[in-house]
C-alpha cells in the first residue's frame, strides 16, 4: 500500500510541477510528512487521507 501511495504522490507532483514537500504542506500543513512516509516511518492515517483527498480534488478540478 505504501509503495502505491508513493507512486501516486510522485505522479501527482510531476504533473503539477511541485515538490513533494510543497504537496505535504498544502495537504497537511506538515512539511516533513511525505519525507517520513518515504523513509518508512509511522504516519497518521488522518494526514495520509488528507494527502489523498488533496490529490483527488486537485486532479478533478483540472479535468473540468
C-alpha distances in whole Angstrom, upper triangle without the diagonal:
4,5,5,6,9,10,11,12,14,16,17,19,20,21,23,24,23,21,18,20,22,19,18,22,22,19,20,23,21,22,20,16,14,16,15,11,12,14,12,14,13,13,14,12,16,15,12,13,16,14,13,16,18,16,17,20,21,20,22,25,26,26,29
4,6,5,6,9,10,11,12,14,15,17,18,20,21,22,21,18,15,17,19,17,15,19,20,17,17,20,18,18,16,13,11,12,11,8,8,11,8,11,11,11,13,12,15,13,10,12,15,13,12,16,17,16,17,20,21,20,23,25,26,26,29
4,5,5,6,9,10,10,12,14,15,17,18,20,21,20,18,15,18,20,17,17,20,21,19,19,22,20,20,18,15,12,13,13,10,9,11,10,13,14,14,16,15,18,16,13,15,17,15,14,17,18,16,18,21,21,20,23,25,25,26,29
4,5,5,6,9,10,11,12,14,15,17,18,20,19,18,15,18,20,17,17,20,20,18,19,22,21,21,19,16,13,15,15,12,11,14,13,16,16,15,17,15,17,16,12,14,16,13,12,15,16,14,15,18,18,17,19,22,22,22,26
4,5,5,6,9,10,10,12,14,15,16,18,17,15,12,15,16,13,13,17,17,14,15,18,17,17,16,13,10,13,13,9,10,13,12,14,14,13,14,12,14,13,9,10,12,10,8,12,13,11,12,16,16,15,18,20,20,21,24
4,5,5,6,9,10,11,12,14,15,16,15,13,10,13,15,12,12,16,16,15,16,18,17,16,14,12,8,10,11,8,7,11,11,13,14,13,15,14,16,14,11,13,14,11,11,14,14,12,14,17,17,16,19,21,21,22,25
4,5,5,6,9,10,11,12,14,15,15,14,11,15,16,14,15,18,18,17,18,21,20,19,17,15,12,14,15,12,10,14,14,17,18,17,19,18,19,17,14,15,16,13,12,15,15,12,14,17,17,15,18,21,20,20,24
4,5,5,6,9,10,11,12,14,14,13,11,15,15,12,13,17,16,14,16,19,19,18,17,15,12,14,16,13,12,16,16,18,19,17,18,16,17,15,12,13,14,10,9,12,12,9,10,14,13,11,15,17,16,17,20
4,5,5,6,8,10,11,12,11,10,7,11,11,9,10,13,13,12,14,16,15,14,14,12,9,11,13,11,10,14,15,17,17,15,16,16,16,13,11,12,12,8,8,12,11,8,11,13,12,12,15,17,16,18,21
4,5,5,6,9,10,10,10,9,7,11,12,10,12,15,15,15,17,19,17,16,15,14,10,12,15,12,11,14,16,18,19,18,19,19,20,17,14,16,16,12,12,15,14,11,14,16,14,14,17,19,18,19,22
4,6,5,6,9,10,11,11,10,14,14,12,14,17,16,16,18,20,20,19,19,17,14,16,18,16,14,18,19,21,22,20,22,21,21,19,16,17,17,13,12,15,14,10,12,15,13,11,15,16,15,16,19
4,5,5,6,8,9,10,9,12,12,9,12,14,13,13,16,18,18,17,17,16,13,15,18,16,15,19,20,21,22,20,20,19,19,17,15,15,14,11,10,12,10,7,10,12,9,8,12,13,12,14,17
4,5,5,6,5,6,6,10,9,7,10,13,12,12,15,16,16,14,15,15,12,14,17,15,14,18,20,21,22,20,21,20,20,17,15,17,15,12,12,14,12,9,12,14,11,11,15,15,14,16,19
4,6,5,7,8,9,13,12,11,14,16,15,16,19,20,20,18,18,18,15,16,19,18,16,20,22,23,25,23,24,24,24,21,19,20,19,15,15,17,15,12,15,16,13,12,16,17,15,16,20
4,6,8,11,12,15,13,12,15,17,16,16,19,21,21,20,21,20,17,19,22,20,19,23,24,26,27,25,25,25,24,21,20,20,19,15,15,16,14,11,13,14,11,10,13,13,11,13,16
4,6,9,10,13,11,10,13,15,13,14,17,18,19,17,19,19,16,18,21,20,19,23,24,26,26,24,25,24,23,20,19,19,17,14,15,15,12,10,13,13,9,9,13,12,10,13,16
4,7,10,12,10,10,14,15,14,15,18,19,19,17,19,19,16,18,21,20,19,22,24,26,27,25,26,26,25,22,21,21,20,16,17,18,15,13,16,16,13,13,17,16,14,17,19
4,7,8,6,7,10,11,11,13,15,15,15,13,15,15,13,15,18,18,17,20,22,23,24,22,23,23,22,19,18,19,17,14,16,17,13,12,16,16,13,14,17,17,15,18,21
4,5,5,6,9,10,11,12,14,14,13,11,12,13,10,11,15,15,14,16,19,20,21,19,21,21,21,17,17,19,17,13,15,17,14,13,17,18,15,16,20,19,18,21,24
4,5,5,6,9,10,10,12,12,11,9,9,9,7,8,11,11,10,13,15,16,17,15,17,18,18,14,13,15,14,10,13,15,13,12,15,17,15,16,19,19,19,22,24
4,5,5,6,9,10,10,10,9,5,7,8,7,8,11,12,12,14,16,16,17,15,17,18,17,14,14,16,14,11,15,16,14,14,17,18,16,18,21,21,21,24,26
4,5,5,6,8,10,9,9,7,10,10,10,11,14,14,15,17,19,19,20,17,18,19,18,14,15,16,14,11,14,15,12,12,16,16,14,16,19,18,18,22,23
4,5,5,6,8,9,9,8,10,9,8,11,13,13,14,17,18,18,18,16,16,16,15,12,12,13,11,8,10,12,9,9,12,13,11,13,16,16,16,19,21
4,6,5,6,7,6,5,7,6,6,9,11,10,12,14,16,15,15,12,13,14,13,9,10,12,9,7,11,12,10,11,14,15,14,16,19,19,19,22,24
4,6,5,4,5,5,8,8,9,11,13,14,15,17,19,18,18,15,15,16,14,11,12,14,11,9,13,14,11,13,16,16,15,17,20,19,20,23,25
4,6,6,8,9,12,11,11,14,16,16,17,20,21,20,20,17,16,17,14,11,13,13,10,9,12,11,8,10,13,12,11,14,16,16,17,20,21
4,6,8,9,12,10,10,14,15,14,16,19,19,18,18,14,13,13,11,8,9,9,6,5,8,8,6,8,11,11,11,13,15,15,17,20,21
4,5,8,10,8,10,13,13,13,16,18,18,16,15,12,11,11,9,6,8,9,6,7,10,10,9,12,14,14,14,17,19,19,21,23,25
4,6,9,9,11,13,14,15,17,19,20,18,17,14,13,15,12,9,12,13,10,10,14,14,12,14,17,17,16,19,21,21,22,25,27
4,6,6,9,10,10,12,14,15,16,15,14,11,12,14,12,9,11,13,11,11,14,15,14,16,19,19,18,21,23,23,24,27,29
4,6,8,8,10,12,13,14,16,15,15,13,14,16,15,12,13,16,13,12,16,17,15,16,19,20,19,21,24,24,24,27,29
4,6,5,6,9,10,11,13,11,12,10,12,15,15,11,12,16,14,13,16,18,16,17,21,21,21,23,25,26,26,29,31
4,5,5,6,9,10,11,10,10,7,9,11,11,8,9,12,11,9,13,15,14,15,18,19,19,20,23,24,25,27,29
4,5,5,6,9,10,10,11,9,11,12,13,10,9,12,12,9,12,14,13,13,16,18,18,19,22,23,23,25,28
4,5,5,6,9,9,11,10,13,15,16,13,12,16,15,13,15,18,17,17,20,22,21,22,25,26,26,28,31
4,5,5,6,5,7,7,11,13,14,12,11,15,15,13,16,19,18,18,21,23,23,24,27,28,28,30,33
4,6,5,6,7,6,10,11,13,10,9,13,13,11,13,16,16,16,19,21,21,21,24,26,26,28,31
4,5,8,10,10,13,15,17,14,12,16,16,14,15,18,18,17,20,22,22,22,25,27,27,28,31
4,6,9,10,14,16,18,16,14,18,19,17,18,22,21,21,23,26,25,26,29,30,30,32,35
4,7,9,12,14,17,15,13,17,18,16,18,21,21,21,23,26,26,26,29,31,31,32,35
4,6,10,12,15,13,13,16,17,16,18,21,21,21,24,26,26,27,30,31,32,34,36
4,7,9,12,11,11,14,16,15,17,19,20,21,23,25,26,27,29,31,32,33,36
4,7,9,7,7,11,12,12,14,16,17,18,20,22,22,24,26,27,29,30,32
4,5,6,6,9,10,11,13,14,16,17,19,20,22,23,25,26,28,30,31
4,6,5,6,9,10,10,12,14,15,16,18,20,21,22,24,26,27,29
4,5,5,6,9,10,10,12,14,15,16,18,20,21,22,25,26,27
4,5,5,6,9,10,10,12,14,15,16,18,20,21,23,25,26
4,5,5,6,9,10,11,12,14,16,17,19,20,22,23,25
4,5,5,6,8,10,10,12,14,15,16,18,20,21,23
4,5,5,6,9,10,10,12,14,15,16,19,20,22
4,5,5,6,9,10,11,12,14,16,17,19,21
4,5,5,6,9,10,11,12,14,16,17,19
4,5,5,6,8,10,11,12,14,16,17
4,5,5,6,8,10,11,13,15,16
4,6,5,6,8,10,11,13,15
4,6,5,6,9,10,11,13
4,6,5,6,9,10,11
4,5,5,7,9,11
4,6,5,7,9
4,5,5,7
4,5,6
4,6
4
